[in-house]
Amino acid sequence: MTGKEYDVDASRDEGTIDSATKNENHVDYAMETIVKKKFRDAIRARKGLNLPSTSTDSYRLINGEGDGLSGLAIDILGGRVAVIMSSAAWCEIYKHVIMRAVESVLRSDHPDYFSDTDNAMKLVWRTTPSRLLQDGYQQSDDGDDSGSSIDQGEEDTVTIVTENSVKYKTFPFDLTSQKTGFYVDQRENRLNLSSYCTGKRVLDLCCYTGGFSLNAVIHGGASSCVGVDSSQDAINAAIDNAALNDIPSDSTVEFVRDDITNFMKNAATKTNEDGQYDVIVLDPPKLAPSVSGLERASRKYHSLNRDAIKLINEKEGGMLLTCTCSGAMTQKNGGQYFLETVKGAALSAGRQITLLKSSGAAPCHTQCPASFPAGAYLTAALFYVSPKTSN
């Protein structure tokens, strides 16, 4: 009797496990079907934007809510690496499904990414721990690389990306850093600004790895360009990127490690044109991570823009491209809050400004404003700064 009872219980246990496994497989299958459809829709949209192209091989393939996949972003770098960025619990739970779907769809729709077996596309999984905690997901501390196809010793491997025919070094396999060495959201703003730089003296503040600077020289024909950043790693990368594009280190481009506030104050003390510029780019890191920090950030934006405006050519005037990547700043008052902040900075600088254009992230950073207005996070405002008037 006991043995018979054991047989019955064992059968039930096996059936329960079998049923759970089947249900899990069904859920995985359904999830993979949905994700693949979203991926293919996103690929079609990027192809409509001519991405990738002969001049640009790096772009955002998936942009979270904009592509119907909240908490998931994917950047294609150099046509050789897919950086998958997770900031939602569902992404971590279905990581294996996402990884499988990404490779399957890319192999189908972009077979050239895998045509060279020795240099086939690799997948890198990155997470944003703070966002995952907000979503109620606690990451394990087991040191797992989360499924990334990274070989031992590959962390320092460089991937060359091309954007607007300008080349950059990136480090997508270095999981110890949240940055890959490149942001694709300013692609069109970098190229557009270059058209105003012909024969001009350009100052690139918070230059990072040299995106605006290199476009100003290569596409714009700037007479000179100075890039300033507080990070030595960023300056080193910018110098390397200049060399990668065959720009001699002692030519028109100079990269300087300095706090931009300190650099601008020193430049303002110069009495000749060495302290003045025809075109200035101000692209600081996120100063307002949330609405609660908006007031403090607005004061910082005010002072930075005031000091930058003071350095615009006093006799001829010039261009200021000022940016914020803080969603709270971009979204307040329908985008007017940031523009009003810059206007106030101009008044403090004693200069008149005219708004010429206000743009956002490159269109591969798709948006769904109805369900997720926070997707509009970047503002790049181009102003004409008038010559300084005599009192």
C-alpha positions as CSV (number, residue, x, y, z in Angstrom):
1,M,0.0,0.0,0.0
2,T,2.8,2.4,0.9
3,G,4.6,1.6,-2.3
4,K,1.5,2.2,-4.3
5,E,0.8,5.4,-2.6
6,Y,4.4,6.5,-3.3
7,D,3.9,5.7,-7.0
8,V,0.8,7.8,-7.2
9,D,2.5,10.8,-5.5
10,A,5.5,10.6,-7.7
11,S,3.4,10.5,-10.7
12,R,1.6,13.7,-9.6
13,D,4.9,15.4,-8.8
14,E,6.3,14.5,-12.2
15,G,3.1,15.8,-13.8
16,T,3.3,19.0,-11.9
17,I,6.9,19.6,-12.9
18,D,6.1,18.7,-16.5
19,S,3.2,21.0,-16.6
20,A,5.2,23.9,-15.1
21,T,7.9,23.3,-17.6
22,K,5.4,23.4,-20.5
23,N,3.8,26.5,-19.2
24,E,7.2,28.2,-18.9
25,N,8.0,27.2,-22.4
26,H,4.7,28.5,-23.6
27,V,5.4,31.9,-21.9
28,D,8.9,32.0,-23.3
29,Y,7.5,31.2,-26.8
30,A,4.9,33.9,-26.5
31,M,7.4,36.5,-25.2
32,E,9.9,35.7,-27.9
33,T,7.2,36.0,-30.6
34,I,6.2,39.5,-29.3
35,V,9.8,40.6,-28.9
36,K,10.8,39.4,-32.4
37,K,7.9,41.3,-33.9
38,K,9.0,44.5,-32.1
39,F,12.6,44.0,-33.2
40,R,11.6,43.6,-36.8
41,D,9.4,46.7,-36.8
42,A,12.3,48.6,-35.3
43,I,14.7,47.4,-38.0
44,R,12.2,48.5,-40.7
45,A,12.0,51.9,-39.1
46,R,15.7,52.3,-39.0
47,K,16.1,51.2,-42.6
48,G,13.6,53.9,-43.4
49,L,16.0,56.3,-41.8
50,N,18.8,54.8,-43.9
51,L,20.4,53.2,-40.9
52,P,22.9,51.6,-41.2
53,S,24.5,53.4,-44.2
54,T,27.9,53.7,-45.9
55,S,28.6,56.7,-43.7
56,T,27.0,55.6,-40.4
57,D,27.2,52.1,-38.9
58,S,26.2,52.9,-35.4
59,Y,22.7,53.8,-34.2
60,R,20.0,53.0,-31.7
61,L,18.0,49.9,-32.8
62,I,15.6,49.7,-29.8
63,N,14.6,52.8,-27.7
64,G,12.5,51.5,-24.9
65,E,8.9,52.8,-24.9
66,G,9.5,54.4,-28.3
67,D,9.6,50.9,-29.8
68,G,7.1,49.3,-27.5
69,L,9.7,47.7,-25.2
70,S,9.8,49.6,-22.0
71,G,13.1,49.4,-20.1
72,L,15.1,47.9,-23.1
73,A,17.5,49.8,-25.3
74,I,19.9,48.4,-27.9
75,D,22.7,50.2,-29.7
76,I,24.5,48.8,-32.7
77,L,28.1,49.9,-32.7
78,G,30.3,49.5,-35.7
79,G,28.0,46.9,-37.2
80,R,30.0,44.5,-34.9
81,V,28.5,44.8,-31.4
82,A,24.9,45.0,-30.1
83,V,24.9,46.6,-26.7
84,I,21.7,45.6,-25.0
85,M,20.8,47.8,-22.0
86,S,18.3,46.6,-19.4
87,S,16.6,48.8,-16.9
88,A,13.4,46.9,-16.1
89,A,12.7,43.7,-14.2
90,W,11.0,42.0,-17.2
91,C,14.2,42.3,-19.2
92,E,16.2,40.5,-16.6
93,I,13.6,37.8,-16.1
94,Y,13.4,37.2,-19.9
95,K,17.1,37.9,-20.6
96,H,17.6,34.6,-22.3
97,V,14.6,35.2,-24.5
98,I,15.8,38.7,-25.5
99,M,19.3,37.6,-26.2
100,R,18.1,34.7,-28.4
101,A,15.6,37.0,-30.2
102,V,18.2,39.7,-30.9
103,E,20.6,37.3,-32.5
104,S,17.9,35.5,-34.5
105,V,16.4,38.7,-35.9
106,L,19.7,40.3,-36.7
107,R,21.0,37.2,-38.5
108,S,17.8,37.2,-40.5
109,D,17.5,40.9,-41.3
110,H,21.2,41.9,-41.2
111,P,23.1,38.8,-42.4
112,D,26.2,41.0,-43.1
113,Y,26.6,41.4,-39.4
114,F,27.5,37.7,-39.2
115,S,29.1,37.1,-42.6
116,D,32.6,37.1,-41.2
117,T,32.8,34.2,-38.8
118,D,36.0,35.5,-37.2
119,N,34.5,39.0,-36.7
120,A,30.8,38.2,-36.3
121,M,28.5,40.5,-34.2
122,K,28.7,40.0,-30.5
123,L,26.0,40.8,-27.9
124,V,26.8,42.7,-24.8
125,W,24.3,42.9,-21.9
126,R,24.5,45.9,-19.7
127,T,22.2,46.9,-16.8
128,T,21.3,50.0,-14.9
129,P,21.2,48.8,-11.2
130,S,19.4,51.9,-9.8
131,R,16.6,51.6,-12.3
132,L,16.2,47.9,-11.7
133,L,15.9,48.5,-8.0
134,Q,13.2,51.1,-8.7
135,D,11.5,48.3,-10.6
136,G,11.8,46.0,-7.6
137,Y,14.5,43.8,-9.1
138,Q,17.6,42.9,-7.0
139,Q,20.6,41.8,-9.1
140,S,22.7,38.9,-7.9
141,D,26.3,39.5,-6.8
142,D,27.7,36.4,-8.4
143,G,29.8,38.3,-11.0
144,D,27.9,36.9,-13.9
145,D,28.2,38.9,-17.1
146,S,24.5,38.4,-17.8
147,G,24.9,36.3,-20.9
148,S,27.2,38.7,-22.9
149,S,29.2,37.0,-25.6
150,I,32.5,38.3,-24.2
151,D,35.6,36.2,-24.2
152,Q,38.1,36.3,-21.4
153,G,40.6,39.1,-21.9
154,E,38.3,40.9,-24.4
155,E,37.3,43.7,-22.0
156,D,39.8,46.1,-23.4
157,T,39.0,45.3,-27.0
158,V,38.3,48.4,-29.1
159,T,35.4,48.6,-31.6
160,I,35.7,51.3,-34.3
161,V,32.4,53.0,-35.1
162,T,31.6,55.3,-38.0
163,E,29.1,58.2,-37.7
164,N,28.8,60.7,-40.5
165,S,32.0,59.3,-41.9
166,V,33.9,60.2,-38.7
167,K,35.5,57.3,-36.9
168,Y,35.6,56.8,-33.1
169,K,37.0,54.2,-30.7
170,T,34.5,52.6,-28.4
171,F,34.8,50.1,-25.5
172,P,31.6,48.1,-25.4
173,F,33.1,45.1,-23.7
174,D,34.3,47.0,-20.6
175,L,31.5,46.2,-18.2
176,T,33.2,48.0,-15.3
177,S,32.1,51.3,-16.9
178,Q,28.6,52.4,-17.7
179,K,29.9,54.2,-20.8
180,T,30.9,52.7,-24.1
181,G,32.8,55.8,-25.2
182,F,30.1,57.0,-27.6
183,Y,26.6,58.4,-27.6
184,V,24.5,58.1,-30.8
185,D,21.8,60.5,-29.8
186,Q,23.7,63.6,-30.9
187,R,24.4,62.3,-34.4
188,E,22.4,64.8,-36.4
189,N,23.1,67.7,-34.1
190,R,26.9,67.1,-34.5
191,L,26.6,67.1,-38.3
192,N,24.2,70.1,-38.5
193,L,26.4,72.3,-36.3
194,S,29.4,71.6,-38.5
195,S,27.7,73.5,-41.4
196,Y,28.1,76.8,-39.4
197,C,31.8,76.2,-38.5
198,T,33.6,77.0,-41.8
199,G,36.6,79.2,-41.1
200,K,35.4,79.7,-37.5
201,R,37.0,79.4,-34.1
202,V,35.1,76.7,-32.2
203,L,35.0,75.9,-28.5
204,D,33.5,72.5,-27.5
205,L,32.7,72.4,-23.8
206,C,32.2,69.0,-22.2
207,C,33.6,67.5,-25.4
208,Y,33.7,63.9,-24.1
209,T,35.4,61.9,-26.9
210,G,35.4,64.7,-29.4
211,G,32.1,64.3,-31.4
212,F,31.3,67.9,-32.0
213,S,34.9,68.9,-32.4
214,L,35.7,66.4,-35.0
215,N,32.6,67.2,-37.1
216,A,33.4,70.9,-36.9
217,V,36.9,70.3,-38.3
218,I,36.3,67.4,-40.7
219,H,32.9,68.4,-42.2
220,G,32.8,72.1,-41.2
221,G,36.3,73.2,-42.0
222,A,36.7,75.1,-38.7
223,S,39.9,77.2,-38.6
224,S,40.5,76.0,-35.0
225,C,38.7,74.0,-32.4
226,V,39.4,73.5,-28.6
227,G,37.7,70.7,-26.8
228,V,37.5,70.8,-23.0
229,D,36.5,68.1,-20.6
230,S,37.2,67.4,-16.9
231,S,37.8,63.7,-17.6
232,Q,41.4,62.7,-18.6
233,D,40.0,59.4,-20.0
234,A,37.6,61.4,-22.3
235,I,40.5,63.7,-23.4
236,N,42.7,60.8,-24.2
237,A,39.9,59.2,-26.2
238,A,39.3,62.5,-28.1
239,I,43.0,62.7,-28.9
240,D,43.0,59.1,-30.1
241,N,39.9,59.8,-32.2
242,A,41.5,62.8,-33.9
243,A,44.5,60.6,-34.8
244,L,42.1,57.9,-36.0
245,N,40.7,60.4,-38.5
246,D,44.2,61.5,-39.6
247,I,44.0,64.9,-37.9
248,P,47.5,65.8,-36.6
249,S,47.7,66.5,-32.9
250,D,49.4,69.9,-33.5
251,S,46.9,71.1,-36.1
252,T,43.5,72.7,-35.8
253,V,42.2,70.6,-32.9
254,E,43.3,70.8,-29.3
255,F,41.9,68.9,-26.4
256,V,42.3,70.2,-22.9
257,R,41.6,68.6,-19.6
258,D,40.0,71.2,-17.3
259,D,36.8,72.0,-15.5
260,I,34.8,74.0,-18.0
261,T,33.9,76.7,-15.4
262,N,37.5,77.3,-14.7
263,F,38.4,77.2,-18.4
264,M,35.7,79.8,-19.2
265,K,36.8,82.1,-16.4
266,N,40.4,82.0,-17.5
267,A,39.4,82.6,-21.2
268,A,37.3,85.7,-20.1
269,T,40.4,87.3,-18.7
270,K,42.2,87.4,-22.0
271,T,42.0,90.7,-23.7
272,N,42.6,89.5,-27.3
273,E,40.7,87.2,-29.6
274,D,42.3,84.1,-28.0
275,G,39.5,84.3,-25.4
276,Q,36.7,84.6,-27.9
277,Y,35.0,82.1,-30.2
278,D,32.7,82.2,-33.2
279,V,30.9,78.9,-32.3
280,I,30.5,77.4,-28.9
281,V,29.0,74.0,-28.0
282,L,27.9,73.4,-24.4
283,D,26.8,69.8,-23.8
284,P,27.1,69.1,-20.1
285,P,26.2,65.7,-18.4
286,K,22.8,65.3,-16.8
287,L,22.5,68.0,-14.2
288,A,18.9,67.2,-13.2
289,P,18.4,63.5,-12.7
290,S,14.9,64.1,-11.4
291,V,12.3,66.9,-10.9
292,S,13.5,67.3,-7.3
293,G,16.9,68.5,-8.5
294,L,15.5,70.9,-11.2
295,E,15.9,74.1,-9.3
296,R,19.5,73.5,-8.4
297,A,20.3,72.3,-12.0
298,S,18.7,75.4,-13.5
299,R,21.1,77.6,-11.5
300,K,24.0,75.6,-12.9
301,Y,22.7,75.8,-16.4
302,H,22.3,79.5,-16.0
303,S,25.9,80.1,-14.8
304,L,27.4,77.8,-17.5
305,N,25.4,79.4,-20.3
306,R,26.1,82.9,-19.0
307,D,29.9,82.2,-19.0
308,A,29.8,80.6,-22.4
309,I,27.8,83.5,-24.0
310,K,30.4,85.9,-22.6
311,L,33.0,84.2,-24.8
312,I,31.2,84.6,-28.1
313,N,32.9,86.9,-30.5
314,E,32.1,90.4,-29.2
315,K,32.5,92.2,-32.5
316,E,30.8,89.8,-34.9
317,G,28.6,87.7,-32.7
318,G,28.4,84.0,-33.2
319,M,26.6,80.7,-32.5
320,L,25.8,78.9,-29.3
321,L,24.6,75.3,-29.3
322,T,23.5,74.6,-25.7
323,C,22.2,71.2,-24.7
324,T,20.5,69.5,-21.8
325,C,20.1,65.8,-21.5
326,S,17.9,66.1,-18.4
327,G,14.4,65.0,-19.1
328,A,13.1,67.1,-16.2
329,M,14.6,70.2,-17.8
330,T,13.5,69.4,-21.4
331,Q,9.9,68.6,-20.4
332,K,9.0,71.4,-18.0
333,N,6.6,74.0,-19.5
334,G,6.6,72.2,-22.8
335,G,10.3,72.7,-23.3
336,Q,10.2,76.5,-22.6
337,Y,11.8,76.2,-19.2
338,F,15.3,75.4,-20.5
339,L,15.0,78.1,-23.2
340,E,14.0,80.7,-20.6
341,T,17.0,79.6,-18.5
342,V,19.3,80.4,-21.4
343,K,17.5,83.7,-22.1
344,G,18.1,84.6,-18.4
345,A,21.8,83.7,-18.8
346,A,22.1,85.9,-21.8
347,L,20.7,88.9,-19.9
348,S,23.2,88.2,-17.1
349,A,26.0,88.2,-19.8
350,G,24.8,91.4,-21.3
351,R,24.2,89.9,-24.7
352,Q,21.1,89.5,-26.9
353,I,20.3,86.0,-28.2
354,T,18.0,84.8,-31.0
355,L,16.7,81.2,-31.1
356,L,17.4,79.7,-34.5
357,K,16.6,76.0,-33.9
358,S,15.6,73.6,-31.1
359,S,16.1,69.9,-31.7
360,G,16.2,66.6,-29.8
361,A,17.8,63.2,-30.1
362,A,18.5,61.6,-33.5
363,P,15.3,60.0,-34.9
364,C,16.5,56.5,-34.2
365,H,15.7,57.4,-30.6
366,T,12.1,56.8,-31.2
367,Q,9.4,58.3,-28.9
368,C,6.0,57.4,-27.7
369,P,4.9,60.8,-26.2
370,A,1.4,59.7,-25.4
371,S,2.4,56.9,-23.0
372,F,5.9,58.0,-22.1
373,P,6.6,61.7,-22.4
374,A,9.9,61.3,-20.5
375,G,11.3,59.8,-23.7
376,A,11.9,63.4,-24.8
377,Y,15.0,64.0,-22.7
378,L,17.4,65.9,-25.0
379,T,17.2,69.5,-26.0
380,A,19.9,71.0,-28.3
381,A,19.1,74.7,-28.8
382,L,21.0,76.7,-31.4
383,F,21.2,80.5,-30.6
384,Y,22.7,83.4,-32.5
385,V,24.5,85.6,-30.0
386,S,24.6,89.3,-31.1
387,P,27.7,91.4,-30.9
388,K,28.4,93.1,-27.6
389,T,26.9,96.6,-27.6
390,S,28.7,99.6,-26.2
391,N,27.3,101.1,-23.0
